[in-house]
């Protein structure tokens, strides 16, 4: 493809992103003051693929106002859970020329709470711990807590005509960060204690979001507390290398055109995060949350996104996939 047609395609993609913000995306995330009518929610939010925060929709849950670290210790402290452990809080994220997954440990929840609350010393004083395994871990690992909430979101299940594919439990330190990514789910994210800080980008901003291909790897903590990065077999992983909180606009100049939405979701509130929206998440220390994943419809909207994604991959000028990175320590080096 010659430079002239390529530039034309790039301009059309940028125009598409601008029109989305002008026509139907808000400059901030709207707030609903109560649980919505299912049909209205589908028409106003799911169908146009727009996020919103819903207040006063969890007040009837037993766990609302009850879940905190002490309650978890008393109720399910002896249960074994899957825990992601990283040196810096970034699990499933780009580190140099690697896509590095966390070390996964199976620990008593009370031991995780001891580390989070500072009652026990971390190995070598290092490591960030995050209960974040997205395999319906609430149902699989902590079923005793399910009586404290509903098994699904009734108005969401009615709106979509289905029940959730997964119900996930989240508990972690302030340093635990979810790197920017997207999911193929309609996500209802419920904060039970503390706060979650979301940075969101719509699917139509994809032309400005850089991707690279990275060697898969995993962290491993040594007895002295330092971490190694161990390469894994498998295909290279496509992932977003930019830090949306502090983006390197010299390296990723296209990213200056994004128009992020930011919202803090507090205890007792829920966020509707539509499918295919890019999101980056931080949290207050010891925040507790549950989210419900409903499988998206792979319909015309999905086809449109796939087209934008593929054209964006062709036209972006980022050098991410071709850079020589020399500051990663692999299989024996510290990070």
Secondary structure, 3 states (H helix, E strand, C coil): CCHHHHHHHHHHHHHHHHHHHHHCCCCCCEEECCCCCHHHHHHHHHCCCCCEEECCCCCCCCCCCCCCHHHHHHHHCCCEEEEEEECCCEECEEECCEEEECEEEEEEHHHHHHHHCCCCCCHHHCCEEEECCCCCHHHHHCHHHHHHCCCCCHHHHHHHCCCCCEEEEEEECCCCEEEEECCCEEEEEEEEECEEEEEEECHHHHHHCCCEEEEEEEEEECCCCCEEEEECCCCCEEECCCCCCCCCCCCCHHHHHCCCEEEEEECCCEEEECCCCEEEEEECCCEEEEEEEEECCCCHHHHHHHHHHHHHHHHCCCCHHHCCCCCCCCCCCCC
